[in-house]
């Protein structure tokens, strides 16, 4: 079994070619792997919304998230967004 602690910047090396969101490095929670697919960066939905709320209301942050981030197609290695807090769903 491999036990290597991965620095978050290593995610980007591991997922070469994956689409990365500018300014949201601290919202990365992993990298996807699937047979026949290129790796993709996995982001925490709640971390992104909380980060957006530093500059806007919760309603505006949620709207921005769905329209500008989830609603964008950036290529075949589009990011994956995980609802990682099921106690709080927006």
The first five atom37 places (N, CA, C, CB, O) and aatype in JSON, in Angstrom:
{
  "aatype": [20, 20, 20, 20, 20, 20, 20, 20, 20, 20, 20, 20, 20, 20, 20, 20, 20, 20, 20, 20, 20, 20, 20, 20, 20, 20, 20, 20, 20, 20, 20, 20, 20, 20, 20, 20, 20, 20, 20, 20, 20, 20, 20, 20, 20, 20, 20, 20, 20, 20, 20, 20, 20, 20, 20, 20, 20, 20, 20, 20, 20, 20, 20, 20, 20, 20, 20, 20, 20, 20, 20, 20, 20, 20, 20, 20, 20, 20, 20, 20, 20, 20, 20, 20, 20, 20, 20, 20, 20, 20],
  "atom_mask": [
    [1, 1, 1, 1, 1],
    [1, 1, 1, 1, 1],
    [1, 1, 1, 1, 1],
    [1, 1, 1, 1, 1],
    [1, 1, 1, 1, 1],
    [1, 1, 1, 1, 1],
    [1, 1, 1, 1, 1],
    [1, 1, 1, 1, 1],
    [1, 1, 1, 1, 1],
    [1, 1, 1, 1, 1],
    [1, 1, 1, 1, 1],
    [1, 1, 1, 1, 1],
    [1, 1, 1, 1, 1],
    [1, 1, 1, 1, 1],
    [1, 1, 1, 1, 1],
    [1, 1, 1, 1, 1],
    [1, 1, 1, 1, 1],
    [1, 1, 1, 1, 1],
    [1, 1, 1, 1, 1],
    [1, 1, 1, 1, 1],
    [1, 1, 1, 1, 1],
    [1, 1, 1, 1, 1],
    [1, 1, 1, 1, 1],
    [1, 1, 1, 1, 1],
    [1, 1, 1, 1, 1],
    [1, 1, 1, 1, 1],
    [1, 1, 1, 1, 1],
    [1, 1, 1, 1, 1],
    [1, 1, 1, 1, 1],
    [1, 1, 1, 1, 1],
    [1, 1, 1, 1, 1],
    [1, 1, 1, 1, 1],
    [1, 1, 1, 1, 1],
    [1, 1, 1, 1, 1],
    [1, 1, 1, 1, 1],
    [1, 1, 1, 1, 1],
    [1, 1, 1, 1, 1],
    [1, 1, 1, 1, 1],
    [1, 1, 1, 1, 1],
    [1, 1, 1, 1, 1],
    [1, 1, 1, 1, 1],
    [1, 1, 1, 1, 1],
    [1, 1, 1, 1, 1],
    [1, 1, 1, 1, 1],
    [1, 1, 1, 1, 1],
    [1, 1, 1, 1, 1],
    [1, 1, 1, 1, 1],
    [1, 1, 1, 1, 1],
    [1, 1, 1, 1, 1],
    [1, 1, 1, 1, 1],
    [1, 1, 1, 1, 1],
    [1, 1, 1, 1, 1],
    [1, 1, 1, 1, 1],
    [1, 1, 1, 1, 1],
    [1, 1, 1, 1, 1],
    [1, 1, 1, 1, 1],
    [1, 1, 1, 1, 1],
    [1, 1, 1, 1, 1],
    [1, 1, 1, 1, 1],
    [1, 1, 1, 1, 1],
    [1, 1, 1, 1, 1],
    [1, 1, 1, 1, 1],
    [1, 1, 1, 1, 1],
    [1, 1, 1, 1, 1],
    [1, 1, 1, 1, 1],
    [1, 1, 1, 1, 1],
    [1, 1, 1, 1, 1],
    [1, 1, 1, 1, 1],
    [1, 1, 1, 1, 1],
    [1, 1, 1, 1, 1],
    [1, 1, 1, 1, 1],
    [1, 1, 1, 1, 1],
    [1, 1, 1, 1, 1],
    [1, 1, 1, 1, 1],
    [1, 1, 1, 1, 1],
    [1, 1, 1, 1, 1],
    [1, 1, 1, 1, 1],
    [1, 1, 1, 1, 1],
    [1, 1, 1, 1, 1],
    [1, 1, 1, 1, 1],
    [1, 1, 1, 1, 1],
    [1, 1, 1, 1, 1],
    [1, 1, 1, 1, 1],
    [1, 1, 1, 1, 1],
    [1, 1, 1, 1, 1],
    [1, 1, 1, 1, 1],
    [1, 1, 1, 1, 1],
    [1, 1, 1, 1, 1],
    [1, 1, 1, 1, 1],
    [1, 1, 1, 1, 1]
  ],
  "atom_positions": [
    [[0.84, -1.16, 0.0], [0.0, 0.0, 0.0], [0.9, 1.24, 0.0], [-0.96, -0.01, 1.21], [1.9, 1.3, 0.71]],
    [[0.51, 2.21, -0.81], [1.27, 3.44, -0.9], [0.68, 4.47, 0.04], [1.3, 3.97, -2.33], [-0.54, 4.69, 0.05]],
    [[1.52, 5.1, 0.8], [1.07, 6.17, 1.69], [1.97, 7.37, 1.45], [1.1, 5.72, 3.19], [3.02, 7.52, 2.08]],
    [[1.54, 8.22, 0.55], [2.3, 9.42, 0.24], [1.39, 10.61, 0.42], [2.87, 9.37, -1.19], [0.34, 10.7, -0.21]],
    [[1.79, 11.53, 1.28], [1.01, 12.75, 1.47], [1.25, 13.64, 0.25], [1.41, 13.48, 2.79], [2.39, 13.94, -0.11]],
    [[0.16, 14.05, -0.38], [0.28, 14.85, -1.6], [-0.03, 16.31, -1.3], [-0.67, 14.32, -2.69], [-1.11, 16.64, -0.82]],
    [[0.92, 17.17, -1.58], [0.72, 18.6, -1.5], [-0.33, 18.98, -2.55], [2.08, 19.39, -1.72], [-0.35, 18.4, -3.64]],
    [[-1.2, 19.93, -2.22], [-2.28, 20.29, -3.16], [-1.76, 20.72, -4.51], [-3.13, 21.39, -2.58], [-2.44, 20.51, -5.52]],
    [[-0.58, 21.31, -4.58], [-0.06, 21.71, -5.89], [0.28, 20.49, -6.73], [1.17, 22.6, -5.72], [0.34, 20.58, -7.96]],
    [[0.51, 19.35, -6.08], [0.81, 18.12, -6.82], [-0.41, 17.61, -7.56], [1.33, 17.05, -5.86], [-0.27, 16.89, -8.56]],
    [[-1.61, 17.97, -7.09], [-2.81, 17.56, -7.82], [-2.73, 18.02, -9.27], [-4.08, 18.13, -7.14], [-3.1, 17.29, -10.19]],
    [[-2.24, 19.22, -9.45], [-2.19, 19.79, -10.78], [-1.15, 19.08, -11.65], [-1.88, 21.28, -10.7], [-1.32, 18.98, -12.87]],
    [[-0.07, 18.6, -11.03], [0.92, 17.81, -11.77], [0.34, 16.45, -12.13], [2.21, 17.65, -10.95], [0.56, 15.95, -13.23]],
    [[-0.4, 15.86, -11.2], [-0.99, 14.54, -11.39], [-2.06, 14.55, -12.47], [-1.56, 14.02, -10.09], [-2.23, 13.57, -13.19]],
    [[-2.79, 15.65, -12.58], [-3.9, 15.77, -13.54], [-3.5, 16.68, -14.68], [-5.17, 16.3, -12.85], [-4.2, 17.63, -15.01]],
    [[-2.37, 16.38, -15.29], [-1.87, 17.2, -16.39], [-2.92, 17.36, -17.47], [-0.61, 16.59, -16.98], [-3.53, 16.39, -17.93]],
    [[-3.13, 18.6, -17.88], [-4.11, 18.9, -18.91], [-5.51, 19.16, -18.4], [-4.15, 17.79, -19.88], [-6.38, 19.59, -19.16]],
    [[-5.74, 18.9, -17.12], [-7.07, 19.11, -16.55], [-7.36, 20.61, -16.43], [-7.19, 18.43, -15.17], [-6.45, 21.41, -16.22]],
    [[-8.62, 20.95, -16.55], [-9.04, 22.33, -16.4], [-8.99, 22.71, -14.92], [-10.46, 22.55, -16.98], [-9.53, 22.0, -14.08]],
    [[-8.34, 23.83, -14.62], [-8.21, 24.31, -13.26], [-8.92, 25.65, -13.13], [-6.72, 24.42, -12.85], [-8.85, 26.47, -14.05]],
    [[-9.57, 25.89, -12.03], [-10.26, 27.15, -11.79], [-9.29, 28.14, -11.15], [-11.5, 26.94, -10.9], [-8.72, 27.86, -10.09]],
    [[-9.12, 29.28, -11.76], [-8.23, 30.31, -11.22], [-8.75, 30.8, -9.87], [-8.09, 31.48, -12.2], [-9.93, 31.14, -9.73]],
    [[-7.87, 30.84, -8.9], [-8.21, 31.38, -7.59], [-8.89, 30.42, -6.64], [-9.07, 32.55, -7.77], [-9.28, 30.8, -5.54]],
    [[-9.04, 29.15, -7.05], [-9.74, 28.18, -6.22], [-8.87, 26.97, -5.87], [-10.99, 27.73, -6.91], [-9.39, 25.89, -5.62]],
    [[-7.56, 27.15, -5.86], [-6.65, 26.04, -5.53], [-6.95, 25.44, -4.16], [-5.2, 26.51, -5.58], [-6.83, 24.23, -3.97]],
    [[-7.35, 26.28, -3.22], [-7.62, 25.8, -1.86], [-8.96, 25.04, -1.77], [-7.63, 26.97, -0.89], [-9.31, 24.54, -0.7]],
    [[-9.69, 24.97, -2.86], [-10.97, 24.24, -2.9], [-10.82, 22.86, -3.53], [-12.02, 25.05, -3.67], [-11.8, 22.12, -3.63]],
    [[-9.61, 22.51, -3.95], [-9.36, 21.19, -4.55], [-9.38, 20.14, -3.46], [-8.0, 21.17, -5.31], [-8.78, 20.31, -2.4]],
    [[-10.09, 19.03, -3.73], [-10.13, 17.94, -2.76], [-9.61, 16.62, -3.35], [-11.54, 17.75, -2.25], [-9.51, 15.63, -2.64]],
    [[-9.28, 16.62, -4.65], [-8.76, 15.39, -5.22], [-8.65, 15.43, -6.73], [-9.61, 14.24, -4.82], [-8.86, 16.46, -7.37]],
    [[-8.32, 14.26, -7.28], [-8.19, 14.06, -8.72], [-8.94, 12.78, -9.07], [-6.68, 13.98, -9.17], [-8.81, 11.77, -8.38]],
    [[-9.73, 12.83, -10.13], [-10.5, 11.64, -10.54], [-9.66, 10.75, -11.43], [-11.8, 12.05, -11.27], [-8.78, 11.2, -12.15]],
    [[-9.96, 9.47, -11.35], [-9.37, 8.48, -12.25], [-10.49, 7.56, -12.71], [-8.21, 7.68, -11.56], [-11.29, 7.1, -11.91]],
    [[-10.53, 7.29, -14.0], [-11.53, 6.39, -14.55], [-10.97, 5.78, -15.83], [-12.88, 7.14, -14.82], [-10.3, 6.46, -16.61]],
    [[-11.24, 4.52, -16.03], [-10.72, 3.81, -17.19], [-11.12, 4.55, -18.48], [-11.23, 2.35, -17.22], [-12.29, 4.87, -18.68]],
    [[-10.15, 4.8, -19.31], [-10.39, 5.44, -20.6], [-10.61, 6.93, -20.55], [-11.55, 4.82, -21.22], [-10.87, 7.55, -21.58]],
    [[-10.5, 7.52, -19.39], [-10.72, 8.96, -19.22], [-9.44, 9.62, -18.72], [-11.88, 9.23, -18.25], [-8.64, 9.0, -18.02]],
    [[-9.28, 10.87, -19.08], [-8.17, 11.66, -18.56], [-8.5, 12.09, -17.13], [-7.89, 12.9, -19.47], [-9.67, 12.23, -16.79]],
    [[-7.49, 12.3, -16.29], [-7.76, 12.75, -14.92], [-8.38, 14.14, -14.91], [-6.47, 12.75, -14.09], [-8.11, 14.97, -15.77]],
    [[-9.23, 14.37, -13.91], [-9.9, 15.66, -13.75], [-9.76, 16.11, -12.3], [-11.4, 15.56, -14.15], [-9.72, 15.29, -11.38]],
    [[-9.67, 17.42, -12.11], [-9.56, 18.0, -10.78], [-10.94, 17.96, -10.12], [-9.0, 19.46, -10.84], [-11.95, 18.29, -10.75]],
    [[-10.99, 17.57, -8.84], [-12.24, 17.54, -8.09], [-12.23, 18.68, -7.08], [-12.44, 16.15, -7.38], [-11.3, 18.82, -6.29]],
    [[-13.29, 19.48, -7.13], [-13.44, 20.63, -6.24], [-14.58, 20.41, -5.25], [-13.68, 21.91, -7.04], [-15.55, 19.72, -5.56]],
    [[-14.44, 20.98, -4.08], [-15.5, 21.0, -3.08], [-16.47, 22.13, -3.41], [-14.92, 21.16, -1.64], [-16.09, 23.29, -3.45]],
    [[-17.72, 21.77, -3.65], [-18.76, 22.76, -3.92], [-18.87, 23.76, -2.77], [-20.12, 22.08, -4.16], [-18.94, 24.97, -3.0]],
    [[-18.88, 23.26, -1.54], [-19.06, 24.15, -0.4], [-17.86, 25.09, -0.2], [-19.28, 23.33, 0.86], [-18.04, 26.25, 0.17]],
    [[-16.67, 24.58, -0.45], [-15.49, 25.45, -0.32], [-15.54, 26.57, -1.36], [-14.19, 24.63, -0.47], [-15.18, 27.71, -1.06]],
    [[-15.98, 26.25, -2.57], [-16.08, 27.27, -3.61], [-17.11, 28.32, -3.22], [-16.45, 26.64, -4.97], [-16.83, 29.52, -3.29]],
    [[-18.29, 27.88, -2.8], [-19.34, 28.84, -2.41], [-18.89, 29.68, -1.23], [-20.65, 28.1, -2.07], [-19.11, 30.89, -1.22]],
    [[-18.26, 29.07, -0.23], [-17.76, 29.85, 0.91], [-16.72, 30.87, 0.48], [-17.16, 28.92, 1.96], [-16.7, 31.99, 0.99]],
    [[-15.88, 30.51, -0.45], [-14.87, 31.45, -0.94], [-15.54, 32.61, -1.68], [-13.86, 30.73, -1.87], [-15.15, 33.77, -1.52]],
    [[-16.54, 32.3, -2.49], [-17.27, 33.34, -3.21], [-17.98, 34.28, -2.23], [-18.29, 32.72, -4.17], [-18.12, 35.48, -2.5]],
    [[-18.44, 33.74, -1.11], [-19.16, 34.54, -0.12], [-18.26, 35.55, 0.6], [-19.81, 33.63, 0.91], [-18.75, 36.39, 1.35]],
    [[-16.96, 35.47, 0.39], [-16.06, 36.49, 0.94], [-16.31, 37.83, 0.28], [-14.59, 36.07, 0.76], [-16.02, 38.88, 0.86]],
    [[-16.85, 37.8, -0.96], [-17.07, 39.04, -1.73], [-18.51, 39.27, -2.14], [-16.22, 39.01, -2.96], [-18.81, 40.28, -2.78]],
    [[-19.43, 38.36, -1.77], [-20.83, 38.52, -2.17], [-21.75, 37.8, -1.19], [-21.05, 37.99, -3.61], [-21.28, 37.06, -0.33]],
    [[-23.03, 38.03, -1.34], [-24.0, 37.36, -0.47], [-24.07, 35.87, -0.83], [-25.4, 38.02, -0.61], [-23.58, 35.45, -1.87]],
    [[-24.69, 35.09, 0.07], [-24.83, 33.66, -0.2], [-25.65, 33.42, -1.47], [-25.49, 32.95, 0.99], [-25.27, 32.59, -2.3]],
    [[-26.76, 34.13, -1.64], [-27.58, 33.96, -2.83], [-26.79, 34.26, -4.1], [-28.82, 34.85, -2.76], [-26.86, 33.52, -5.07]],
    [[-26.04, 35.36, -4.09], [-25.23, 35.72, -5.25], [-24.13, 34.7, -5.5], [-24.61, 37.11, -5.06], [-23.82, 34.37, -6.64]],
    [[-23.54, 34.19, -4.41], [-22.47, 33.19, -4.55], [-23.01, 31.9, -5.17], [-21.84, 32.88, -3.19], [-22.36, 31.32, -6.04]],
    [[-24.18, 31.46, -4.73], [-24.78, 30.24, -5.28], [-25.14, 30.45, -6.75], [-26.05, 29.85, -4.47], [-24.88, 29.58, -7.58]],
    [[-25.73, 31.59, -7.06], [-26.06, 31.88, -8.46], [-24.8, 31.92, -9.33], [-26.82, 33.22, -8.56], [-24.78, 31.35, -10.43]],
    [[-23.77, 32.6, -8.84], [-22.51, 32.68, -9.58], [-21.93, 31.28, -9.79], [-21.5, 33.57, -8.84], [-21.47, 30.96, -10.88]],
    [[-21.94, 30.47, -8.75], [-21.41, 29.11, -8.81], [-22.1, 28.31, -9.92], [-21.58, 28.4, -7.46], [-21.44, 27.71, -10.76]],
    [[-23.43, 28.3, -9.9], [-24.16, 27.5, -10.89], [-24.05, 28.05, -12.31], [-25.62, 27.41, -10.49], [-23.92, 27.29, -13.27]],
    [[-24.11, 29.37, -12.44], [-24.1, 29.96, -13.79], [-22.71, 30.01, -14.39], [-24.68, 31.35, -13.74], [-22.52, 29.64, -15.55]],
    [[-21.73, 30.47, -13.64], [-20.39, 30.72, -14.19], [-19.4, 29.58, -14.02], [-19.83, 31.94, -13.57], [-18.44, 29.48, -14.78]],
    [[-19.61, 28.73, -13.03], [-18.64, 27.67, -12.78], [-19.19, 26.33, -13.23], [-18.28, 27.62, -11.29], [-18.61, 25.7, -14.13]],
    [[-20.27, 25.87, -12.64], [-20.85, 24.59, -13.05], [-21.39, 24.67, -14.47], [-21.97, 24.17, -12.08], [-21.29, 23.71, -15.23]],
    [[-21.96, 25.81, -14.83], [-22.57, 25.97, -16.15], [-21.59, 26.11, -17.3], [-23.45, 27.16, -16.14], [-22.01, 26.16, -18.46]],
    [[-20.3, 26.18, -17.01], [-19.32, 26.35, -18.07], [-18.78, 25.02, -18.56], [-18.18, 27.21, -17.58], [-18.53, 24.1, -17.78]],
    [[-18.61, 24.93, -19.87], [-17.93, 23.76, -20.43], [-16.56, 24.24, -20.87], [-18.74, 23.12, -21.63], [-16.44, 25.1, -21.74]],
    [[-15.54, 23.67, -20.27], [-14.18, 24.13, -20.52], [-13.35, 23.13, -21.29], [-13.5, 24.45, -19.23], [-12.19, 23.41, -21.61]],
    [[-13.9, 21.97, -21.6], [-13.16, 20.94, -22.32], [-13.44, 19.56, -21.76], [-11.68, 21.23, -22.29], [-14.22, 19.4, -20.82]],
    [[-12.8, 18.57, -22.34], [-13.06, 17.18, -21.93], [-12.56, 16.87, -20.53], [-12.4, 16.23, -22.91], [-13.0, 15.9, -19.91]],
    [[-11.66, 17.69, -20.02], [-11.18, 17.49, -18.65], [-11.77, 18.55, -17.73], [-9.64, 17.53, -18.6], [-11.09, 19.08, -16.84]],
    [[-13.04, 18.86, -17.97], [-13.79, 19.79, -17.14], [-13.67, 19.39, -15.66], [-15.29, 19.84, -17.57], [-13.57, 18.2, -15.37]],
    [[-13.68, 20.34, -14.75], [-13.62, 19.98, -13.33], [-14.85, 19.19, -12.9], [-13.5, 21.23, -12.47], [-15.9, 19.23, -13.54]],
    [[-14.69, 18.46, -11.8], [-15.79, 17.76, -11.15], [-16.06, 18.49, -9.83], [-15.45, 16.22, -10.91], [-15.13, 18.89, -9.13]],
    [[-17.34, 18.65, -9.51], [-17.73, 19.35, -8.28], [-18.48, 18.38, -7.38], [-18.6, 20.6, -8.6], [-19.43, 17.73, -7.81]],
    [[-18.04, 18.29, -6.13], [-18.6, 17.34, -5.18], [-19.37, 18.09, -4.09], [-17.49, 16.48, -4.55], [-18.87, 19.06, -3.51]],
    [[-20.6, 17.63, -3.83], [-21.36, 18.12, -2.68], [-20.81, 17.36, -1.48], [-22.94, 17.91, -2.85], [-21.23, 16.24, -1.2]],
    [[-19.89, 17.98, -0.76], [-19.15, 17.28, 0.29], [-19.68, 17.54, 1.69], [-17.72, 17.66, 0.23], [-19.1, 17.07, 2.67]],
    [[-20.77, 18.27, 1.8], [-21.38, 18.49, 3.1], [-22.88, 18.28, 2.94], [-21.05, 19.92, 3.66], [-23.6, 19.21, 2.57]],
    [[-23.35, 17.08, 3.22], [-24.76, 16.76, 2.99], [-25.68, 17.35, 4.06], [-24.94, 15.27, 2.94], [-26.9, 17.27, 3.93]],
    [[-25.1, 17.92, 5.11], [-25.91, 18.59, 6.13], [-26.37, 19.96, 5.64], [-25.11, 18.73, 7.43], [-27.33, 20.53, 6.18]],
    [[-25.69, 20.49, 4.63], [-26.0, 21.81, 4.1], [-25.97, 21.74, 2.59], [-25.0, 22.88, 4.63], [-24.9, 21.76, 1.98]],
    [[-27.14, 21.66, 1.99], [-27.23, 21.53, 0.54], [-27.84, 22.8, -0.03], [-28.07, 20.28, 0.13], [-28.9, 23.24, 0.42]],
    [[-27.18, 23.38, -1.02], [-27.7, 24.58, -1.69], [-28.04, 24.26, -3.12], [-26.69, 25.74, -1.63], [-28.49, 25.13, -3.86]]
  ]
}
